[in-house]
Every structure is written in structure tokens, then in C-alpha cells.
Amino acid sequence: ALAAFAPTDVPVQLSAELPRSGGPSPDGPLMLTVLVRSAMDLSNGGASMSPSLQDITRWPYPRLEISGLGAPGFLGRNWAGPSATTAAEQYRQAKCFGPKETILERIALVTVAWPVSPVLYSSGTLVGVGTNITVPYSVQLRSCGAPLVVEGLPGRVQLTFRLDPAVVRERRWGYI
């Protein structure tokens, strides 16, 4: 719902403290950032989000560059590549908030900065699997609440993460 009413080209950010459930201490709040672009703007100019490089705390989102994806085609077929048929069916079932809004009219770039590994908040058979998630972020493109499928467009998305120097030293040990 946030993306449905957010202005275009202006990042909107929400944050909330998550409970600690016996795992490691959270590194700050969970942060949700939404940037809405029109389909035309995303297809021609792409989208970018750059956190402050001077910020000493955890970034609210990674540095993200999406180059122009080209025309989406009918129901996003050009972006979905080999998954076009499945994606088109999913898009037909999407429900937009605005009475005159249609799928792919407004595209939301949604990022989630998790304070700790999201696996700690999960349940199921694979939760016990040993994981070591250093900088947990989720990045999605959505329209009318439906996730957009973007396949077969190599080199169009670039992500840059910042790691704590202590983590870099720890991970590089023995690989000099």
C-alpha cells in the first residue's frame, strides 16, 4: 500500500525495531525503502539509489544501479524473458490500488535492510541449515503488489554493499 500512494522519484523510508528472539543482537532497525518510477522512466532511464557514503551506521539500502530495461512489452514479456508466460498470468491477477491504475504503470523498487539474518525470523525445515548472512538486504521490483520478473537482461543491475572492516579482515584470513 505504501508504494501505491508514494510520489514518483522520491524515496520513502520506514523503519521498525524487531524483537530479539534468542539470536544475535539486531544491528539497528529493519528499514524499508520504496522508490516508485513510471514504466517509461524505468525502461528508458532505469533507477538508482545511493546511500550516504559518510553514514557510519548500517546503510538503509545498498548502492543500487538499474540501467534502462527497454520497453516492457505486453504484460512485461520483454522483461520476463523465458518466464514470460508465467509472469503474464501472475500480472493478470494483480490488483492495483488506484481505480484506473494498471499493472506496470507504476513500478516500485523496494529494498529491505534486515538488522540480522532474516533466517532467524523464519520457520520450517531449512531454518536449521547453517547460514552465514553478512549484510542481509532484499531488493524487489513490484507493480500493483505483484513481484516483477526480470530475466535475460544481464548487466542491467549493479549492487554495492559496504562491509565492516573487521568482517573483511576476518573473511580474508588465509587468503592473502
C-alpha positions as CSV (number, residue, x, y, z in Angstrom):
1,A,0.0,0.0,0.0
2,L,2.9,2.3,0.7
3,A,4.1,2.1,-3.0
4,A,0.5,2.7,-4.3
5,F,0.4,6.2,-2.8
6,A,4.1,7.2,-2.8
7,P,5.2,10.0,-5.1
8,T,7.3,9.1,-8.0
9,D,11.1,9.5,-7.9
10,V,11.1,10.3,-4.2
11,P,12.4,7.5,-1.8
12,V,10.1,6.8,1.1
13,Q,11.6,5.1,4.1
14,L,10.0,3.3,7.1
15,S,11.8,1.6,10.0
16,A,10.8,-0.5,12.9
17,E,12.6,-2.3,15.7
18,L,12.4,-6.1,15.5
19,P,12.2,-8.3,18.6
20,R,15.3,-10.3,19.6
21,S,14.4,-14.0,19.7
22,G,17.5,-15.5,21.3
23,G,19.7,-14.9,18.3
24,P,22.4,-12.3,17.8
25,S,21.6,-8.7,18.7
26,P,20.0,-6.8,15.9
27,D,22.2,-4.2,14.2
28,G,19.6,-1.4,14.3
29,P,16.0,-1.4,13.0
30,L,14.5,-3.1,10.0
31,M,14.4,-0.5,7.2
32,L,12.1,-0.5,4.2
33,T,12.7,1.9,1.4
34,V,10.4,2.4,-1.6
35,L,11.2,4.3,-4.8
36,V,8.4,4.5,-7.3
37,R,9.1,5.1,-11.0
38,S,6.9,5.1,-14.1
39,A,7.3,2.2,-16.5
40,M,8.6,4.7,-19.1
41,D,11.2,6.1,-16.8
42,L,12.4,2.6,-15.7
43,S,12.5,1.4,-19.3
44,N,14.4,4.4,-20.6
45,G,16.5,5.7,-17.7
46,G,16.5,2.9,-15.1
47,A,16.6,3.7,-11.4
48,S,19.3,4.3,-8.9
49,M,19.6,4.6,-5.1
50,S,22.8,5.7,-3.4
51,P,23.1,5.8,0.4
52,S,25.3,8.4,2.0
53,L,28.9,7.3,1.9
54,Q,29.5,9.4,5.0
55,D,27.0,7.5,7.1
56,I,28.8,5.5,9.8
57,T,25.8,3.3,10.6
58,R,24.4,0.4,8.5
59,W,23.1,1.6,5.1
60,P,19.3,1.6,4.7
61,Y,19.8,0.1,1.2
62,P,22.8,-1.0,-0.9
63,R,24.0,1.3,-3.6
64,L,21.8,0.2,-6.5
65,E,22.0,1.0,-10.2
66,I,19.5,-0.4,-12.7
67,S,20.1,0.7,-16.2
68,G,17.2,1.2,-18.6
69,L,15.4,-2.1,-19.1
70,G,13.9,-1.3,-22.5
71,A,10.3,-1.4,-23.4
72,P,8.4,-4.0,-21.2
73,G,6.2,-5.2,-24.0
74,F,2.7,-6.6,-23.4
75,L,2.4,-7.7,-19.8
76,G,6.1,-7.3,-19.3
77,R,7.0,-10.1,-21.8
78,N,10.3,-8.4,-22.9
79,W,11.5,-8.1,-19.3
80,A,10.4,-11.6,-18.2
81,G,12.4,-13.5,-20.9
82,P,11.8,-17.2,-20.7
83,S,9.3,-16.8,-17.8
84,A,7.0,-14.5,-19.9
85,T,4.0,-16.8,-19.9
86,T,4.1,-17.5,-16.1
87,A,4.7,-13.8,-15.4
88,A,1.9,-12.6,-17.7
89,E,-0.6,-14.9,-15.8
90,Q,0.6,-13.5,-12.5
91,Y,0.2,-9.9,-13.8
92,R,-3.3,-10.5,-15.0
93,Q,-4.3,-11.5,-11.4
94,A,-2.7,-8.5,-9.8
95,K,-5.0,-6.0,-8.1
96,C,-4.0,-2.3,-8.2
97,F,-5.0,0.2,-5.5
98,G,-5.9,3.0,-7.8
99,P,-9.2,2.6,-9.7
100,K,-7.7,3.5,-13.0
101,E,-4.2,2.1,-12.4
102,T,-2.9,-0.8,-14.4
103,I,-0.1,-3.3,-14.0
104,L,3.3,-1.9,-15.0
105,E,2.1,1.7,-14.8
106,R,3.9,2.4,-11.6
107,I,6.9,0.3,-10.6
108,A,8.2,0.2,-7.1
109,L,11.8,-0.5,-6.3
110,V,11.5,-2.0,-2.8
111,T,14.6,-2.6,-0.5
112,V,14.6,-4.1,2.9
113,A,17.6,-3.8,5.2
114,W,17.4,-6.6,7.7
115,P,19.0,-5.9,11.1
116,V,20.1,-9.6,11.3
117,S,19.8,-12.6,9.1
118,P,16.1,-13.0,8.1
119,V,16.6,-16.7,8.6
120,L,16.3,-16.0,12.4
121,Y,12.7,-14.9,11.8
122,S,11.8,-17.9,9.7
123,S,10.3,-21.3,10.5
124,G,10.4,-24.5,8.6
125,T,12.6,-27.5,7.8
126,L,15.5,-25.5,6.2
127,V,15.9,-23.0,9.1
128,G,18.4,-25.1,10.9
129,V,20.7,-25.1,7.9
130,G,23.9,-23.4,8.7
131,T,23.9,-19.9,7.2
132,N,26.2,-17.0,7.4
133,I,24.5,-13.9,6.1
134,T,26.8,-10.9,6.5
135,V,24.8,-8.0,5.1
136,P,21.1,-9.0,4.6
137,Y,19.2,-7.0,2.1
138,S,16.1,-7.8,0.0
139,V,15.7,-6.0,-3.3
140,Q,12.5,-6.3,-5.4
141,L,10.7,-4.6,-8.3
142,R,6.9,-4.7,-7.9
143,S,3.8,-3.3,-9.6
144,C,0.3,-3.4,-8.1
145,G,1.7,-5.6,-5.3
146,A,3.0,-8.3,-7.7
147,P,6.7,-9.0,-8.0
148,L,8.1,-8.3,-11.4
149,V,10.0,-10.9,-13.3
150,V,13.2,-9.6,-14.9
151,E,15.2,-12.3,-16.6
152,G,17.6,-12.5,-19.5
153,L,18.9,-8.9,-19.1
154,P,22.5,-9.4,-17.9
155,G,24.5,-6.5,-16.6
156,R,21.4,-4.3,-16.0
157,V,21.6,-4.4,-12.2
158,Q,24.6,-3.5,-10.1
159,L,24.7,-3.7,-6.3
160,T,27.4,-2.3,-4.0
161,F,27.5,-3.4,-0.3
162,R,29.6,-1.9,2.5
163,L,31.2,-4.4,4.9
164,D,32.5,-3.6,8.3
165,P,36.4,-3.6,8.2
166,A,36.5,-6.3,11.0
167,V,34.4,-8.6,8.8
168,V,36.6,-8.1,5.8
169,R,39.7,-8.9,7.9
170,E,38.1,-12.0,9.4
171,R,36.9,-13.3,6.0
172,R,40.2,-12.7,4.2
173,W,42.3,-14.5,6.8
174,G,44.4,-17.1,5.0
175,Y,43.7,-15.6,1.5
176,I,46.5,-13.0,1.3
